[in-house]
């Protein structure tokens, strides 16, 4: 059986390579870069609670943060994650109206995640459910607050 961290790292790499940009997306700005913090921590973010390494960091051509993606395992969907989520939301830039923070959580944990975020007044863009099905990763959008283009099932 895989260690949970190994599975999360694999899921983060798949999400990053298939959704940032989407495989057929032709509106991805030139120079934007997708960085994955997996076994190798490539992009550190300094926050009020210390240095964090979100699973997926999208940068603008100048290196500034454009979007953040966090892949959670079931045990992380709790009050214990609030300080980390809040810190990442604070450094995420705004999209049209909301912070460009996406949370990927095991299917069935989307509503709990949404309730935790909203109860704690944490600004975010999207919540996605994920599951492994016949050795393939399935992503199911749950909540999208900025851009409907992001609301794509893969």
N, C-alpha and C positions, 0 to 999 in steps of 0.2 A: 504494500500500500504506500502511496506517495505521502511524503510529509506535506502538511498543509501549506507551508511556505513555498515549496516547489510547485504545487498546483496553482497557487495565486500568481507566482511569477510566470508560469506558462500562460495562464489566462490573460494576464496583463500584456504579454507579448502578442498574443492573438488579437486582442482588442485593439492594441496600438496599430498593428499592421493591417487591420481590415476596416477600421472605423475612423482613423486619423491619418489620412483621409479614407473615406469609403473607397472601395476598390474601383468603382466607376465614377467617382466624383471629379468633375472638371472645373470646380470653382475653388479648389484649394490654392491659396495664394503662394506664389513662387517665393522660395526662401524660408517658408515656415518649416519647422523641424519637429519631428515627433521623437521624444526621448523616453526610454523605459528604464525605470529603476527596478532592477530585478536582483539577481545575485550580485551584480555589479551596480553600485550606487553611482550614477552618472550626473545627477542634478540635485544638489542640495538646496533647500529653501530655509532661510533663517526666519523663524517666527517667534512670537512672544513666549512660546513654551519650549523653544529650542530648535535644533535643526531637524527638519522633516524631509522625507524622501517619498513624495507621492508616486504611485506606480507609473503614472503616465504624465508627462509634462510636454505641452505643445508650446513652442517658442515662436515669436515673431522673428523676422530676418535680423533685427538688432539684438536678439538674445533675450528680450523681455518675455515674461510669461503671457501666453494667450489663453490657455485652458489648462485645467488640471483634471486628472482622472484617478480615482481611488478604487481599487478592487478589494472588497472585504470578504472575509470568511464569516460564517454564521456567528461565531463567538464574538466578533467585533461589533455586531449590531446591538449595542447597549449604551447605557449612559456613560460608560468608560471611554467611549470614542468621541464624546461631545467636545472635549478640549481640542483634540486633534482636528476634527472636522471644522470647528470654529476657527482655529488658527489657519487652516488651509483656505477657508472661505475669505478670511481677511486679506490674504495675499493674492487671491485670484482676481483678475480684472473683471470689469462688468462686460456683459454682452449688451444686448439692447436694453434690458431692464434688470437682469439678474447676474450674479457672479457666475463665471464660467467654471463651475465645479460640478463634475459628474461623479456619481457614486454607483458602482457596480456591485450588486449584492446578490446572494443566492436567491433564486426564485422562492417566493413565499415570504420574503423578508422586506419587500418593497414598502408596504404600508407601515410597518414598524419603523423603518428608516425614515420615511416621510414624516411620521408623527414626531420622532425624536428631533429631526431637523427643525420642524416648524415650532414645536413646543419650546425649543431653545433659541429661536429666532436666528437660525443659521441660514444665510443666503446661499442658494445653490441653483444650478441650471437644470440638472436632470438626474433621475434615478432610473437605473436599468437593472433588470433581473438577469441572472445568468444561470445556466445549468449545462452540465455535460451530458450529452445524449448520444449514445452509440459512438463514443470516442470523438464527438464533435462538440464544439462550443456553440450554444444557442444564446443569443442576446435578445431580450424582450424589453422594449421601452415601456416604462411605467409612467413617468412624469417628465415632460419637457416644457420648460418655461420661457426659453428665448427664441428658438428657431425650430420650426417643424421639420426642417431637413434632417435634424439630428434624431428625429423620432422614427428610426428605421430598424426593422427587425432583421437580424442576421443570424 
